[in-house]
Amino acid sequence: MPHSQSSAPRGRVRLARGASPWLLPTVATAAVSLARSRRSGRWAAVAVPTTALAAGMLWFFRDPEREIAQGRVISPADGVVQSIMPWKDGRTRVAIFMSPLNVHVNRAPLAGTVTSVEHIPGGFVPAFNKESENNERVVWHFDTEIGDVEMVQIAGAVARRIVPYVPQGTKVEQGERIGLIRFGSRVDVYLPEGVEAAVEVGQATTAGVTRLDRD
């Protein structure tokens, strides 16, 4: 399946789908406080933190265009490789930690068909903590040319909402946007048996760009 091509001009940064419930009230409050600050010192005091918060929200919910890399499995998330762990069934789990400073739009690691999107309730401990495996999460399965590939979006201490963009049965291209996790979190990819990880613990990853597997 061919890689998706962006129609947006290069250099343009869009905002993530699913950001509106957080972004619109923050930006509206900042706009009102700035307008009223011209007449009132009290509103001027309010305008500074609200404007800073709005700017932070705009930065957090940025969704830049990417030139999708070549490779069987590419990173679904911006972040840092937290762990690479062999699984009992022969698969290898690559866990990517996403800080609040990272882009939080996740992308399909391979081209294929979404065979399952399952929301599992859970806790909200920090995503870098081992107990985060029991956090609120969404488990994805993709039917791909190398078989079933599992990806898990895990909510963190601040992230309380995972927003899938596509439903079960959708055919996706490699690198296509498939969901959003609001605020710091983690994404796990399970490489099928026989597929070796090409990344290392501590390595920075870029969604749609960093290749996870080795030839």
C-alpha positions as CSV (number, residue, x, y, z in Angstrom):
1,M,0.0,0.0,0.0
2,P,1.5,3.4,-0.9
3,H,2.5,5.9,1.7
4,S,0.1,8.8,2.3
5,Q,1.1,12.1,0.9
6,S,0.3,15.3,2.6
7,S,-1.6,18.0,0.7
8,A,-0.7,20.7,3.3
9,P,2.1,23.2,2.3
10,R,5.5,22.3,3.7
11,G,6.3,24.0,6.9
12,R,2.6,24.3,7.9
13,V,1.7,22.8,11.3
14,R,-1.9,21.7,11.8
15,L,-3.6,21.1,15.1
16,A,-4.5,17.6,16.2
17,R,-8.0,16.3,15.8
18,G,-9.6,15.8,19.3
19,A,-7.9,19.0,20.7
20,S,-11.0,21.2,20.7
21,P,-12.4,20.3,24.2
22,W,-9.1,21.5,25.7
23,L,-8.0,24.1,23.3
24,L,-11.1,26.2,22.5
25,P,-11.9,27.2,26.1
26,T,-8.3,28.0,26.9
27,V,-7.8,30.2,23.8
28,A,-11.2,31.9,24.3
29,T,-10.3,32.7,27.9
30,A,-7.0,34.1,26.8
31,A,-8.6,36.2,24.1
32,V,-11.2,37.7,26.5
33,S,-8.6,38.5,29.2
34,L,-6.3,40.1,26.7
35,A,-9.1,42.3,25.3
36,R,-10.2,43.4,28.8
37,S,-6.7,43.9,30.1
38,R,-6.5,47.2,28.2
39,R,-9.1,48.7,30.6
40,S,-8.4,46.8,33.8
41,G,-5.2,45.9,35.8
42,R,-7.0,42.9,37.3
43,W,-7.6,41.5,33.8
44,A,-4.0,42.2,32.9
45,A,-2.9,39.9,35.7
46,V,-5.2,37.2,34.4
47,A,-4.1,37.7,30.8
48,V,-0.5,36.7,31.4
49,P,-1.1,33.1,32.7
50,T,-4.1,32.4,30.4
51,T,-2.1,33.5,27.4
52,A,0.8,31.4,28.4
53,L,-1.5,28.4,29.0
54,A,-3.1,28.9,25.5
55,A,0.3,29.1,23.9
56,G,1.3,25.9,25.7
57,M,-1.9,24.1,24.5
58,L,-1.2,25.2,20.9
59,W,2.3,23.8,21.1
60,F,1.1,20.5,22.7
61,F,-1.6,19.9,20.2
62,R,0.6,20.6,17.1
63,D,0.4,18.0,14.4
64,P,3.2,18.6,11.9
65,E,3.4,17.0,8.5
66,R,5.9,14.2,8.0
67,E,7.7,12.6,5.1
68,I,6.9,8.9,5.9
69,A,10.0,6.7,6.0
70,Q,10.6,3.4,4.3
71,G,10.7,0.2,6.3
72,R,8.5,-2.7,7.4
73,V,7.7,-1.1,10.9
74,I,8.0,2.5,11.7
75,S,7.5,4.3,15.0
76,P,3.9,5.3,15.8
77,A,5.0,7.9,18.3
78,D,7.4,10.8,19.0
79,G,9.3,10.1,22.2
80,V,12.1,8.0,23.6
81,V,12.5,4.2,23.6
82,Q,11.9,3.2,27.2
83,S,12.4,-0.5,26.9
84,I,12.8,-3.4,24.4
85,M,11.5,-6.6,25.9
86,P,11.3,-10.1,24.4
87,W,7.8,-11.6,24.9
88,K,6.9,-15.2,25.8
89,D,5.2,-15.7,22.4
90,G,8.3,-14.7,20.5
91,R,7.3,-11.1,19.8
92,T,9.4,-8.1,21.0
93,R,7.8,-5.2,22.7
94,V,9.2,-1.8,22.0
95,A,7.9,0.8,24.5
96,I,8.1,4.5,23.6
97,F,7.6,7.1,26.3
98,M,6.0,10.4,25.2
99,S,6.7,13.5,27.4
100,P,4.3,16.4,27.4
101,L,6.7,18.2,25.0
102,N,6.3,15.6,22.3
103,V,3.8,15.6,19.4
104,H,1.0,13.3,20.7
105,V,-0.6,12.3,17.5
106,N,0.1,8.6,16.8
107,R,0.5,7.0,13.4
108,A,0.1,3.5,11.9
109,P,3.3,1.6,12.2
110,L,2.4,-0.5,9.1
111,A,0.0,-0.5,6.2
112,G,-2.9,-2.9,6.7
113,T,-6.4,-3.3,8.1
114,V,-7.4,-2.4,11.6
115,T,-8.9,-5.6,12.9
116,S,-9.5,-4.5,16.5
117,V,-9.6,-1.3,18.5
118,E,-10.3,-2.1,22.2
119,H,-10.6,0.4,25.0
120,I,-9.5,-1.1,28.4
121,P,-10.2,1.0,31.6
122,G,-7.4,1.3,34.1
123,G,-5.3,3.6,36.3
124,F,-3.3,6.7,35.6
125,V,0.1,6.2,37.1
126,P,3.1,7.8,35.3
127,A,3.7,6.3,31.9
128,F,7.4,5.6,32.7
129,N,6.4,3.5,35.7
130,K,6.2,-0.3,35.3
131,E,2.7,-0.3,36.8
132,S,1.6,1.8,33.9
133,E,0.9,-1.5,32.0
134,N,-2.4,-1.5,34.0
135,N,-3.3,2.0,33.0
136,E,-6.2,3.2,30.8
137,R,-5.3,2.1,27.3
138,V,-6.4,1.3,23.8
139,V,-5.2,-1.9,22.2
140,W,-4.9,-2.0,18.4
141,H,-4.4,-4.9,16.0
142,F,-3.4,-4.6,12.4
143,D,-3.6,-7.2,9.7
144,T,-0.5,-6.6,7.7
145,E,1.8,-8.2,5.2
146,I,4.0,-9.5,8.0
147,G,1.0,-10.8,10.0
148,D,-0.9,-9.5,13.1
149,V,0.8,-6.5,14.7
150,E,-0.3,-5.1,18.1
151,M,0.0,-1.5,19.2
152,V,-1.1,-0.2,22.6
153,Q,-1.7,3.5,23.5
154,I,-1.3,3.9,27.3
155,A,-2.6,6.9,29.2
156,G,-0.2,8.5,31.8
157,A,-0.6,10.4,35.0
158,V,-1.8,13.5,33.2
159,A,-3.2,11.9,30.0
160,R,-6.8,11.0,30.8
161,R,-8.2,10.6,27.3
162,I,-7.2,8.5,24.3
163,V,-8.9,9.5,21.0
164,P,-8.8,6.9,18.2
165,Y,-9.3,8.4,14.8
166,V,-10.2,5.3,12.8
167,P,-12.6,2.4,13.7
168,Q,-12.2,-1.4,13.3
169,G,-12.3,-2.5,9.6
170,T,-10.4,0.6,8.3
171,K,-7.6,0.1,5.8
172,V,-4.7,2.4,6.8
173,E,-1.5,3.4,5.1
174,Q,1.8,3.3,6.9
175,G,2.3,6.5,8.7
176,E,-1.4,7.5,8.6
177,R,-2.7,9.4,11.7
178,I,-4.7,7.0,13.8
179,G,-5.2,8.6,17.2
180,L,-4.2,11.1,19.9
181,I,-3.2,10.7,23.5
182,R,-3.7,14.0,25.5
183,F,-0.6,14.8,27.6
184,G,2.3,12.6,28.6
185,S,1.9,8.9,27.9
186,R,3.3,5.7,26.3
187,V,2.9,3.7,23.1
188,D,4.0,0.0,22.8
189,V,4.6,-1.8,19.5
190,Y,4.9,-5.6,19.5
191,L,7.2,-6.7,16.7
192,P,6.2,-10.1,15.3
193,E,8.4,-13.2,15.9
194,G,11.5,-13.1,13.8
195,V,11.5,-9.3,13.5
196,E,14.5,-7.7,15.3
197,A,14.4,-4.3,16.8
198,A,16.6,-1.7,15.1
199,V,16.3,0.9,17.9
200,E,18.0,1.1,21.3
201,V,16.8,2.0,24.8
202,G,17.2,5.8,25.2
203,Q,16.9,6.5,21.5
204,A,14.6,9.3,20.3
205,T,11.9,8.4,17.9
206,T,9.8,10.4,15.4
207,A,6.3,9.1,14.4
208,G,6.3,8.1,10.8
209,V,10.0,8.6,10.4
210,T,12.0,6.3,12.8
211,R,12.3,2.7,11.6
212,L,11.8,0.2,14.5
213,D,12.8,-3.1,12.7
214,R,16.0,-4.3,11.2
215,D,16.4,-6.1,7.8
